[in-house]
Amino acid sequence: MAYWIDLRTITTSFRAEKTLTRDTVPVDVEAVLFWRVRDPERAALEVEDYRSAISWAAQTALREVIGKSDLANMLEGRERLDAELQRIIDVRTEQWGGIHVSSVEIRDILIPRELQDAMSMQAQAERERQARVILGDSELQVAKKFEEAARTYQDNPTALHLRAMNMLYEGLKEKATLVLVPASVLDTMNLGTTLGLSALAKNVTEGNGDRRGGTAAGDETPPSACNGRARGGP
């Protein structure tokens, strides 16, 4: 009876369903096995059906590896699981089938829906935590810069006044902009005194001008009055 054995590389898909990991999480894992017959005589004589034997050996090896691994390690280290599966299956099939396993690749790892939602919430919370930490570090750096600027302005009041005036200018240069500045801030900047002195000087200047104008007008004598005094005089 003729018996044909294919010596080319063959692919066999296998899976493990509802298998518990070391941290008791049920998972479904799908994988693909790449293998070929190295010794046709042993494959034909030492095992009844080498194809089915390889499939069963792959499934049991997959369940064994899953039971020894945590879920996080499975999700992050698939390459390590592939190498471990290849080593286990190759050792088992080489003993009785003369079969060489070229590689094993895990296609997918399915976890329960509830666990997916929990992991998603955990990842979102971790991202929010990192964002808040980054924001806190940024505020700390800004506070340190403000502290350095405060020390600089403390030693140089003129620079502080110029900076304050520049801030007011930046706020007022926009059209239809109203800026409310507390009186204490103006006193600190001496802007209130400066504005008051400017207004007082302007009022004094205008008052002097009015008085000079009134004196000149009072010194002038109407021509009719002069003529009357001349005619009625002694």
PyMOL commands that set and color helices and strands:
alter all, ss='L'
color gray80, all
select helices_A, chain A and resi 40-45+50-67+71-76+78-96+113-155+157-172+183-189+191-219+223-232
alter helices_A, ss='H'
color red, helices_A
select strands_A, chain A and resi 10-20+26-37+99-110
alter strands_A, ss='S'
color yellow, strands_A
deselect
rebuild
show_as cartoon
